[in-house]
Amino acid sequence: MRIRDILACTAHRPWPLPSGLWIMTQTWRDLLFAHWPVQAADLRALVPRELTLDTFEGQGWVAVAPFHMSDIRMRGTPAMPGLSSTPELNVRTYVTVEGKPGVYFFSLDAANRTAVWAARKFFYLPYFSARMQVRDENGWIAYTSKRPDSSAEFSGRYRSVVPVSLRKPGTIEHWLTERYCLYTVRNGTTYRAEIHHQPWPLQDATAEITTETMAAAAGINLPGFPPLMHFSRCLKVVIWPLRRVC
């Protein structure tokens, strides 16, 4: 998929493409969204006060999302061997600022130390280095992640169970996934990074999760029942630089 074709596909966006030049592309592969409902009051205590917590019918949501990235490259440069791919696992919830709904990350773990350093320095994101492995086992994606000197760990396997479908506005699946920016707060200042991609090609998923302490490491108590799960095989993303909001 060419970048210009992705940028030409905008009818699904909730607001126009941002001004200025994009700076980076990534391709997200074999991604699992494992979503749990969490009381909004519990999340409010963990999200910076500068951000408005976003809820669906009054309910907050938290996702644990393992995947792996490829074709990581800066604008005008080729993908660099050893730097252009990494597994990643993030723990996230949903917020809004100035009418733009987006994502707030409690943590992001990656196996590429350079990517961790760059994301912390230039995007002010809470990245951590982790030992990670991803492999395909007869259609199942087997995934392990362990943050050294920490209880933060994930292990399990997952796969899709239905064909791809685009989710309609107003559904919980659309609300959870169709978000085109991230937010971070540093020293009381709010920043936004805009992203763009085509609509999420989602598939309902099943998973066998044997260890999940990523959310607990961020101070989040997940409910004891299975999550709402969706899988996406491949999505190419375009990213703009971090900009101060307020």
Beta strands, then each sheet from edge to edge (+ up, - down):
strand 1: 24-38
strand 2: 52-53
strand 3: 60-74
strand 4: 86-97
strand 5: 100-110
strand 6: 127-129
strand 7: 131-137
strand 8: 140-146
strand 9: 153-160
strand 10: 181-186
strand 11: 189-196
strand 12: 203-212
strand 13: 228-239
strand 14: 243-244
sheet 1: 2+ 4- 3+ 1- 13+ 11- 10+ 5+ 6+
sheet 2: 2+ 4- 3+ 1- 13+ 12- 9+ 8- 7+
sheet 3: 2+ 4- 3+ 1- 13+ 11- 14+
end
